[in-house]
Amino acid sequence: MAYLHVLRIPRMATSTFVAMLARLPMTATGVTLTLHVVSELGHGYGAAGLVGTATTAGTATAAPLLGRMIDRYGLRPVVAVCGTVSAAFWISAPHLPYLVLLIAAFPAGALLIPAGPIARQVIAALVPMGQRRTAYSLDSVLVELTFMTGPALGILISTQVSSTAALTGIGALFGVCACALYVVNPPVRTSEETGRDRARQRPKVRTWLGRPMLATLFVATGALFVLVGAELAALAALRESGEVSWTGVVIAVMCVASLIGGMVHGVARRSAGQLPLMVALAVLTIPVALVHERGGCWRSC
């Protein structure tokens, strides 16, 4: 099987497992923080969205800088700093007043462990060109597994114990993941790249940031917008109907569907383009809203 061939590549199985582990706490942060702000701090979903936006904005702003730091100083120093900050922030988050939490969210997001970019760099460093589509599809499948697990655990602990316990657990898991990445220290550059003069070999921006790349980034941003919006909308709808404990199940079902699609994409001889996939995603998301509205109408009648 194509996926087994990828995992048999030296260091690939261990690096894949550690990358999956490192993503796990990240998948639980959004929904757990939303529940904390709404339920424990007594604010609305708009206020919770501001905290999430600040965290995401920090991550997006610092991503190029963290990538540069990894290239210049290696993986371990960046993981050590980001892991320490991430663990400290999420352990202290449930004890912060809303305003302090909102202000701290941006720098905390900026120094979030860049597990996703690290995983993709490891694939580029270890996997031959002919097997990379399968390797990236495998990475996407594992991302879905973490999205099935992380939010469900965050919701379960938040609703059955407290959001304080859930956020504290996220912080502790960030620390464990940082230690695992530090110990394993997977390669993020090929042997050829490591031996080159990095300053002279750095490509100019215009050689890679053209129309195809900009279009790819635009479509990926739209897909992320739809997915995150659907997750938050599901949480709000279920909370309104008093069934918030079902949120994890709903998200898990969405992840299973995405996981199946990712596995098929990884072994297919030809794959569909980004634009048709994005249009299908947007169109198939619409019935979710219609079902909720129909349910509300039925209840009122």
C-alpha positions as a printed NumPy array, in Angstrom:
array([[  0.   ,   0.   ,   0.   ],
       [  1.257,   3.467,  -0.893],
       [  0.965,   4.788,   2.67 ],
       [  3.021,   1.913,   4.098],
       [  5.789,   2.605,   1.601],
       [  5.925,   6.197,   2.836],
       [  6.043,   5.155,   6.494],
       [  8.909,   2.733,   5.766],
       [ 11.151,   5.633,   4.785],
       [ 13.816,   6.006,   7.53 ],
       [ 12.718,   8.362,  10.357],
       [  9.382,   8.998,   8.664],
       [  7.178,   6.935,  11.009],
       [  8.61 ,   8.488,  14.18 ],
       [  8.505,  12.008,  12.756],
       [  4.902,  11.508,  11.595],
       [  3.79 ,  10.311,  15.028],
       [  5.471,  13.23 ,  16.822],
       [  3.974,  15.745,  14.38 ],
       [  0.518,  14.254,  14.955],
       [  1.009,  14.481,  18.717],
       [  2.156,  18.106,  18.441],
       [ -0.996,  19.052,  16.54 ],
       [ -3.356,  17.484,  19.073],
       [ -3.483,  20.359,  21.612],
       [ -3.76 ,  22.912,  18.8  ],
       [ -6.987,  21.34 ,  17.547],
       [ -8.586,  21.652,  20.978],
       [ -7.712,  25.298,  21.63 ],
       [-10.425,  27.013,  19.576],
       [-13.543,  25.249,  20.817],
       [-12.243,  24.969,  24.411],
       [-11.367,  28.655,  24.579],
       [-14.762,  29.546,  23.11 ],
       [-16.543,  27.499,  25.767],
       [-14.422,  29.114,  28.49 ],
       [-15.105,  32.683,  27.374],
       [-18.841,  32.04 ,  26.913],
       [-19.544,  29.772,  29.869],
       [-16.995,  30.727,  32.522],
       [-16.31 ,  34.393,  31.764],
       [-19.903,  35.146,  30.755],
       [-19.137,  36.879,  27.44 ],
       [-20.754,  36.313,  24.062],
       [-19.53 ,  34.484,  20.996],
       [-18.308,  37.77 ,  19.536],
       [-15.938,  38.232,  22.468],
       [-14.797,  34.622,  22.152],
       [-14.225,  35.175,  18.439],
       [-12.011,  38.19 ,  19.18 ],
       [ -9.729,  36.054,  21.347],
       [ -9.577,  33.384,  18.653],
       [ -8.895,  36.033,  16.015],
       [ -6.056,  37.504,  18.084],
       [ -4.48 ,  34.071,  18.486],
       [ -4.782,  33.291,  14.781],
       [ -3.482,  36.738,  13.79 ],
       [ -0.432,  36.196,  15.993],
       [  0.231,  32.806,  14.417],
       [ -0.107,  34.194,  10.886],
       [  2.078,  37.215,  11.604],
       [  4.904,  35.248,  13.194],
       [  4.874,  32.252,  10.827],
       [  7.448,  33.685,   8.357],
       [  9.725,  34.722,  11.229],
       [  9.55 ,  31.295,  12.887],
       [ 10.308,  29.671,   9.549],
       [ 13.345,  31.899,   9.154],
       [ 14.482,  31.064,  12.696],
       [ 14.187,  27.332,  12.017],
       [ 16.248,  27.721,   8.852],
       [ 18.903,  29.768,  10.608],
       [ 19.167,  28.19 ,  14.061],
       [ 17.585,  24.782,  13.639],
       [ 14.438,  23.186,  15.005],
       [ 15.347,  22.724,  18.658],
       [ 15.777,  26.38 ,  19.774],
       [ 12.457,  27.383,  18.17 ],
       [ 10.609,  24.412,  19.675],
       [ 12.085,  25.128,  23.114],
       [ 10.959,  28.772,  23.117],
       [  7.535,  28.136,  21.545],
       [  6.853,  25.137,  23.762],
       [  7.656,  27.061,  26.927],
       [  5.468,  30.028,  25.95 ],
       [  2.576,  27.841,  24.753],
       [  2.55 ,  25.75 ,  27.919],
       [  2.731,  28.84 ,  30.149],
       [ -0.064,  30.683,  28.322],
       [ -2.595,  27.855,  28.155],
       [ -2.007,  26.779,  31.751],
       [ -2.535,  30.368,  32.927],
       [ -5.368,  31.207,  30.455],
       [ -8.27 ,  30.019,  32.659],
       [ -7.066,  32.271,  35.483],
       [ -6.87 ,  35.466,  33.41 ],
       [ -9.618,  38.121,  33.18 ],
       [-11.047,  38.596,  29.716],
       [ -9.13 ,  41.766,  28.807],
       [ -5.77 ,  40.286,  29.813],
       [ -6.625,  37.085,  27.949],
       [ -7.451,  39.08 ,  24.817],
       [ -4.186,  41.046,  24.984],
       [ -2.061,  37.973,  25.68 ],
       [ -3.684,  35.963,  22.896],
       [ -1.712,  37.66 ,  20.102],
       [  1.83 ,  36.987,  21.406],
       [  0.736,  33.524,  22.543],
       [ -0.479,  32.771,  19.026],
       [  2.736,  34.171,  17.569],
       [  4.797,  31.701,  19.617],
       [  2.517,  28.704,  19.156],
       [  4.473,  25.564,  18.247],
       [  4.452,  25.548,  14.394],
       [  3.569,  21.855,  14.211],
       [  1.916,  22.054,  10.786],
       [  4.784,  23.779,   8.958],
       [  7.302,  21.521,  10.708],
       [  5.432,  18.403,   9.58 ],
       [  5.414,  19.583,   5.961],
       [  9.094,  20.518,   6.056],
       [  9.914,  17.069,   7.407],
       [  8.008,  15.467,   4.522],
       [  9.892,  17.606,   1.996],
       [ 13.196,  16.643,   3.655],
       [ 12.6  ,  12.885,   3.942],
       [ 10.221,  11.833,   1.153],
       [ 11.264,  11.506,  -2.517],
       [  9.404,  13.696,  -4.979],
       [  7.382,  10.829,  -6.47 ],
       [  5.866,   9.896,  -3.1  ],
       [  5.145,  13.356,  -1.727],
       [  1.5  ,  13.578,  -2.764],
       [  0.828,  10.369,  -0.853],
       [  2.876,  11.644,   2.101],
       [  1.032,  14.965,   2.224],
       [ -2.306,  13.154,   1.968],
       [ -1.266,  10.918,   4.858],
       [ -0.386,  14.038,   6.819],
       [ -3.858,  15.46 ,   6.082],
       [ -5.505,  12.223,   7.205],
       [ -3.605,  12.372,  10.499],
       [ -4.663,  16.008,  10.892],
       [ -8.274,  14.854,  10.629],
       [ -7.632,  12.227,  13.308],
       [ -6.36 ,  14.937,  15.638],
       [ -9.386,  17.104,  14.833],
       [-11.611,  14.157,  15.693],
       [ -9.819,  13.695,  19.011],
       [ -8.75 ,  17.15 ,  20.213],
       [-12.042,  19.092,  20.103],
       [-13.982,  16.089,  21.416],
       [-11.662,  15.797,  24.418],
       [-11.763,  19.566,  24.982],
       [-15.568,  19.601,  24.93 ],
       [-15.823,  16.483,  27.087],
       [-13.525,  17.842,  29.799],
       [-15.069,  21.337,  29.611],
       [-18.628,  20.075,  29.982],
       [-18.015,  17.225,  32.425],
       [-15.271,  18.812,  34.576],
       [-14.505,  22.457,  33.721],
       [-12.943,  24.593,  31.022],
       [-10.168,  25.377,  33.525],
       [ -9.187,  21.714,  33.591],
       [ -9.394,  21.509,  29.791],
       [ -7.196,  24.571,  29.196],
       [ -4.696,  23.411,  31.818],
       [ -4.519,  20.022,  30.114],
       [ -3.903,  21.735,  26.76 ],
       [ -1.004,  23.663,  28.262],
       [  0.517,  20.517,  29.769],
       [  0.164,  18.686,  26.455],
       [  1.911,  21.544,  24.65 ],
       [  4.852,  21.059,  27.021],
       [  4.949,  17.306,  26.397],
       [  4.774,  17.808,  22.618],
       [  7.602,  20.341,  22.692],
       [  9.783,  17.897,  24.631],
       [  8.993,  15.12 ,  22.131],
       [  9.867,  17.326,  19.149],
       [ 13.062,  18.462,  20.872],
       [ 14.187,  14.885,  21.552],
       [ 13.289,  13.443,  18.13 ],
       [ 14.566,  16.545,  16.274],
       [ 13.274,  15.49 ,  12.826],
       [ 15.126,  16.879,   9.798],
       [ 13.598,  19.925,   8.143],
       [ 16.133,  20.213,   5.313],
       [ 17.477,  17.697,   2.806],
       [ 21.116,  16.741,   2.983],
       [ 21.783,  18.784,  -0.176],
       [ 20.169,  21.888,   1.336],
       [ 22.079,  21.494,   4.593],
       [ 25.414,  21.614,   2.805],
       [ 24.678,  24.785,   0.837],
       [ 25.326,  28.406,   1.692],
       [ 21.81 ,  29.243,   2.903],
       [ 22.123,  33.   ,   2.412],
       [ 23.171,  32.64 ,  -1.23 ],
       [ 20.738,  29.858,  -2.044],
       [ 17.641,  31.615,  -0.728],
       [ 15.331,  32.123,  -3.742],
       [ 13.973,  35.546,  -4.54 ],
       [ 10.325,  36.104,  -3.69 ],
       [  9.267,  36.755,  -7.273],
       [ 10.58 ,  33.326,  -8.358],
       [  7.939,  31.486,  -6.33 ],
       [  5.247,  33.989,  -5.291],
       [  3.403,  34.261,  -8.589],
       [ -0.2  ,  33.834,  -9.723],
       [ -0.375,  30.053,  -9.125],
       [  0.924,  30.359,  -5.567],
       [ -1.301,  33.344,  -4.752],
       [ -4.33 ,  31.503,  -6.141],
       [ -3.451,  28.422,  -4.063],
       [ -3.118,  30.492,  -0.904],
       [ -6.397,  32.29 ,  -1.62 ],
       [ -8.334,  29.052,  -2.12 ],
       [ -6.747,  27.492,   0.985],
       [ -7.75 ,  30.548,   3.012],
       [-11.317,  30.247,   1.774],
       [-11.417,  26.563,   2.696],
       [-10.139,  27.299,   6.188],
       [-12.718,  30.067,   6.588],
       [-15.536,  27.673,   5.682],
       [-14.268,  24.887,   7.953],
       [-13.693,  27.067,  11.019],
       [-16.982,  28.87 ,  10.463],
       [-18.858,  25.574,  10.217],
       [-17.262,  24.355,  13.458],
       [-18.174,  27.502,  15.397],
       [-21.669,  27.61 ,  13.9  ],
       [-22.256,  23.991,  14.947],
       [-21.092,  24.794,  18.469],
       [-23.39 ,  27.837,  18.697],
       [-26.407,  25.957,  17.305],
       [-25.969,  23.008,  19.648],
       [-25.414,  25.254,  22.656],
       [-28.588,  27.201,  21.799],
       [-30.579,  23.974,  21.752],
       [-28.993,  22.726,  24.99 ],
       [-27.062,  19.916,  23.274],
       [-23.492,  21.227,  23.476],
       [-22.209,  17.808,  24.572],
       [-22.961,  16.554,  21.036],
       [-20.525,  19.019,  19.468],
       [-17.639,  16.573,  19.63 ],
       [-19.698,  13.948,  17.822],
       [-20.722,  16.388,  15.087],
       [-17.134,  17.526,  14.533],
       [-15.931,  13.912,  14.571],
       [-18.407,  12.989,  11.819],
       [-17.172,  15.916,   9.712],
       [-13.585,  14.783,  10.269],
       [-14.371,  11.181,   9.286],
       [-15.791,  12.396,   5.973],
       [-12.708,  14.548,   5.374],
       [-10.43 ,  11.677,   6.388],
       [-12.007,   9.37 ,   3.808],
       [-11.627,  12.043,   1.144],
       [ -7.965,  12.547,   2.063],
       [ -7.207,   8.814,   1.829],
       [ -8.819,   8.585,  -1.593],
       [ -6.93 ,  11.667,  -2.762],
       [ -3.612,  10.195,  -1.627],
       [ -3.885,   7.015,  -3.68 ],
       [ -5.759,   8.397,  -6.703],
       [ -3.844,   8.476,  -9.969],
       [ -5.248,  11.905, -10.771],
       [ -6.622,  14.424,  -8.308],
       [ -9.187,  17.166,  -8.756],
       [ -8.015,  20.756,  -8.779],
       [ -8.254,  23.087,  -5.798],
       [-11.054,  25.203,  -7.233],
       [-13.534,  22.332,  -7.862],
       [-12.774,  20.927,  -4.398],
       [-13.352,  24.318,  -2.783],
       [-16.648,  24.852,  -4.628],
       [-17.828,  21.393,  -3.576],
       [-16.875,  22.135,   0.037],
       [-18.808,  25.413,   0.04 ],
       [-21.894,  23.933,  -1.634],
       [-22.017,  20.891,   0.639],
       [-21.746,  23.113,   3.735],
       [-24.974,  24.981,   2.907],
       [-27.348,  22.087,   3.815],
       [-26.043,  22.165,   7.386],
       [-27.495,  25.654,   7.845],
       [-30.741,  24.655,   6.144],
       [-31.199,  21.659,   8.438],
       [-30.79 ,  23.913,  11.498],
       [-33.279,  26.436,  10.187],
       [-35.757,  23.713,   9.309],
       [-35.366,  22.247,  12.777],
       [-36.025,  25.647,  14.367],
       [-39.149,  26.075,  12.246],
       [-40.371,  22.603,  13.179],
       [-39.869,  23.298,  16.896],
       [-41.73 ,  26.604,  16.698],
       [-44.651,  24.915,  14.973]])
